[in-house]
Amino acid sequence: MAEKVSTIEDPYVGFLYPPDFSHELGRHDVRFSFTTDEKGFRNSGPWPSAADIVVVGDSWTFGYGVEDREAWVAQVDRRLPGTSIVNLGLIGGAPQQYGRIYEIFGRPLRPKLLIYGLFPGNDLHDARQFENWLAAESPGNYDVWRFFGGQVPRSRSLLARSYLLQSIRSIWRGLQTPFS
């Protein structure tokens, strides 16, 4: 497993996960591993030329906290044999990103059904935060920008990479966010 999650800067979506990536995530009492496909999303097997169902959303759609086979989209896929389902969930994504991800990755699959996963517990906050990133003229990797409170750190100093500092910032943001 990789040591840390590295997201890829994307000027339109904000960030994406690397293709063909394996990682273990842990936060508080939740620990799980995940893998991404050749496009950087949590799907098994090769990328299809068409899909019956495309699912977009944030960590709930992605399946945060559970192993690949336990994610709800993977479970639905197994229970509908002969149906092609593609998971385009993005941990930490905002509703505007869901639409952009669908436009780039989902629409070319010509799905019969689009499931748009919303989570009222944080989507309003995430939508405002993504709008702020856009208003700031999309300064670099959105995932890094939001994590560092609206800035992209220029230094890769030990302090900037400190897990303790990152944890304190995460806790602070959680205390300021309603419905966290």
Backbone torsions as a table, in degrees:
resi	resn	phi	psi	omega
1	MET	NA	148.6	177.8
2	ALA	-71.3	157.0	-179.7
3	GLU	-73.8	-38.2	-177.8
4	LYS	-144.7	158.8	177.3
5	VAL	-80.1	126.5	174.0
6	SER	-112.5	122.8	176.0
7	THR	-98.4	157.3	-178.8
8	ILE	-101.0	129.0	176.6
9	GLU	-63.0	135.0	175.0
10	ASP	-136.5	119.3	-174.0
11	PRO	-66.5	-18.6	-178.6
12	TYR	-100.6	-46.6	-178.9
13	VAL	-85.0	-30.5	-178.0
14	GLY	112.9	-53.4	175.3
15	PHE	-165.3	159.0	174.4
16	LEU	-140.4	164.7	172.8
17	TYR	-86.0	152.3	-179.9
18	PRO	-65.0	149.5	174.6
19	PRO	-67.8	151.1	175.4
20	ASP	48.0	54.1	-172.0
21	PHE	-115.2	138.7	174.2
22	SER	-122.6	137.9	-178.0
23	HIS	-156.3	156.3	172.1
24	GLU	-115.6	130.6	178.1
25	LEU	-114.2	145.6	175.4
26	GLY	-148.1	134.1	177.0
27	ARG	-149.1	124.5	-176.7
28	HIS	56.8	-121.2	-178.1
29	ASP	-99.3	10.5	179.8
30	VAL	-104.0	127.3	176.6
31	ARG	-141.0	129.7	179.9
32	PHE	-155.2	163.3	176.2
33	SER	-116.7	156.1	177.0
34	PHE	-149.0	159.4	175.5
35	THR	-129.6	154.6	176.4
36	THR	-116.1	157.9	178.1
37	ASP	-85.3	-169.6	-177.1
38	GLU	-67.9	-10.9	176.2
39	LYS	-102.9	-6.5	179.1
40	GLY	95.3	17.8	179.5
41	PHE	-115.5	166.1	-172.8
42	ARG	-88.1	77.5	178.0
43	ASN	-134.3	149.8	174.3
44	SER	-95.9	157.6	176.9
45	GLY	76.7	175.6	-179.1
46	PRO	-71.0	155.4	178.3
47	TRP	-64.5	128.4	-177.9
48	PRO	-78.4	161.4	174.9
49	SER	-83.7	-20.9	177.1
50	ALA	-149.0	158.2	178.4
51	ALA	-139.1	145.0	174.5
52	ASP	-76.1	-40.3	-176.8
53	ILE	-132.8	133.9	172.6
54	VAL	-120.1	133.8	-179.2
55	VAL	-118.1	125.4	176.4
56	VAL	-118.1	154.3	178.5
57	GLY	160.5	-165.4	-177.4
58	ASP	-101.8	-142.4	-175.2
59	SER	-62.5	-28.7	177.6
60	TRP	-65.7	-41.5	177.3
61	THR	-70.5	-43.2	178.9
62	PHE	-56.0	-40.6	-176.9
63	GLY	100.4	41.7	-179.2
64	TYR	-59.4	132.3	174.8
65	GLY	96.9	-6.8	-179.9
66	VAL	-129.6	159.0	178.6
67	GLU	-68.9	163.9	-175.6
68	ASP	-49.1	-50.3	-177.2
69	ARG	-68.6	-19.1	-177.5
70	GLU	-90.4	-12.5	179.5
71	ALA	-60.1	142.1	-173.6
72	TRP	-61.8	-34.4	179.4
73	VAL	-66.4	-39.9	177.3
74	ALA	-64.9	-37.5	178.8
75	GLN	-66.9	-41.8	177.3
76	VAL	-63.5	-41.9	179.5
77	ASP	-57.6	-44.0	179.4
78	ARG	-66.8	-31.4	-176.6
79	ARG	-84.8	-6.7	177.2
80	LEU	-121.3	71.2	-178.4
81	PRO	-58.4	140.9	-179.4
82	GLY	85.2	-1.2	178.9
83	THR	-109.2	130.9	179.3
84	SER	-94.8	117.8	-179.6
85	ILE	-118.9	132.6	179.4
86	VAL	-119.0	126.9	179.2
87	ASN	-93.7	115.7	177.1
88	LEU	-111.8	28.7	178.5
89	GLY	-68.4	146.1	-178.1
90	LEU	-135.1	115.5	178.8
91	ILE	-57.2	129.2	178.3
92	GLY	79.9	8.3	-178.9
93	GLY	-73.4	154.9	176.2
94	ALA	-107.8	157.2	-179.2
95	PRO	-52.3	-37.3	178.1
96	GLN	-62.9	-35.0	178.7
97	GLN	-67.6	-35.8	179.5
98	TYR	-57.5	-45.5	179.6
99	GLY	-64.2	-40.6	179.5
100	ARG	-66.6	-40.2	177.6
101	ILE	-63.9	-43.0	178.1
102	TYR	-61.1	-45.3	-179.0
103	GLU	-56.0	-44.9	-176.3
104	ILE	-80.7	-47.6	-170.7
105	PHE	-104.3	-33.0	-174.9
106	GLY	-86.5	-47.0	-176.7
107	ARG	-54.9	-42.8	178.9
108	PRO	-61.3	-17.4	178.8
109	LEU	-82.7	-6.3	178.4
110	ARG	48.5	57.0	-177.4
111	PRO	-69.8	152.0	173.8
112	LYS	-80.1	-25.5	-177.4
113	LEU	-141.3	133.1	173.3
114	LEU	-112.2	123.5	175.1
115	ILE	-104.8	122.2	-176.5
116	TYR	-107.9	101.0	-176.3
117	GLY	-81.6	120.5	177.1
118	LEU	-113.9	144.4	175.5
119	PHE	-128.1	102.9	-176.1
120	PRO	-62.3	-17.0	-179.5
121	GLY	-65.0	-25.3	179.3
122	ASN	-145.5	-6.7	-175.5
123	ASP	-63.3	-35.0	178.7
124	LEU	-66.1	-43.9	176.8
125	HIS	-62.6	-46.9	-179.0
126	ASP	-62.7	-36.9	178.9
127	ALA	-63.8	-44.2	177.3
128	ARG	-62.6	-42.6	-178.5
129	GLN	-64.0	-40.7	178.8
130	PHE	-67.2	-39.1	175.7
131	GLU	-61.2	-38.3	176.8
132	ASN	-64.1	-39.2	177.1
133	TRP	-63.1	-44.1	177.7
134	LEU	-63.2	-43.2	179.7
135	ALA	-63.5	-28.3	177.4
136	ALA	-83.3	12.8	179.2
137	GLU	66.3	39.3	173.3
138	SER	47.7	63.5	-175.3
139	PRO	-77.6	81.9	175.9
140	GLY	83.5	-158.7	-176.7
141	ASN	-65.0	116.0	-178.8
142	TYR	-60.2	-38.1	-179.8
143	ASP	-59.8	-43.4	177.9
144	VAL	-69.7	-43.9	-178.3
145	TRP	-57.5	-47.8	-178.4
146	ARG	-70.4	-35.3	-179.6
147	PHE	-65.1	-35.3	-179.0
148	PHE	-99.2	28.8	170.8
149	GLY	63.2	41.1	176.0
150	GLY	90.7	17.7	177.4
151	GLN	-136.8	150.5	172.1
152	VAL	-106.9	112.8	-177.1
153	PRO	-63.0	135.1	179.3
154	ARG	-86.5	-24.1	-175.7
155	SER	-96.2	140.9	172.7
156	ARG	-105.7	35.5	-179.4
157	SER	-63.1	167.0	177.6
158	LEU	-58.3	-40.4	179.3
159	LEU	-62.3	-43.4	-179.4
160	ALA	-64.5	-27.1	-178.7
161	ARG	-97.0	1.9	-174.4
162	SER	-65.3	123.9	176.6
163	TYR	-67.0	-33.0	177.6
164	LEU	-62.8	-48.0	179.0
165	LEU	-62.9	-42.2	179.4
166	GLN	-63.7	-39.0	178.6
167	SER	-65.5	-42.8	178.6
168	ILE	-61.9	-44.4	178.4
169	ARG	-61.5	-42.3	-179.7
170	SER	-63.3	-44.0	178.8
171	ILE	-63.4	-44.0	-179.9
172	TRP	-59.6	-46.1	178.9
173	ARG	-62.5	-39.2	178.8
174	GLY	-62.8	-35.9	178.1
175	LEU	-70.5	-25.7	-177.9
176	GLN	-91.8	-11.8	-175.4
177	THR	-97.8	124.0	177.4
178	PRO	-67.3	150.5	177.6
179	PHE	66.7	21.0	178.6
180	SER	-77.3	NA	NA
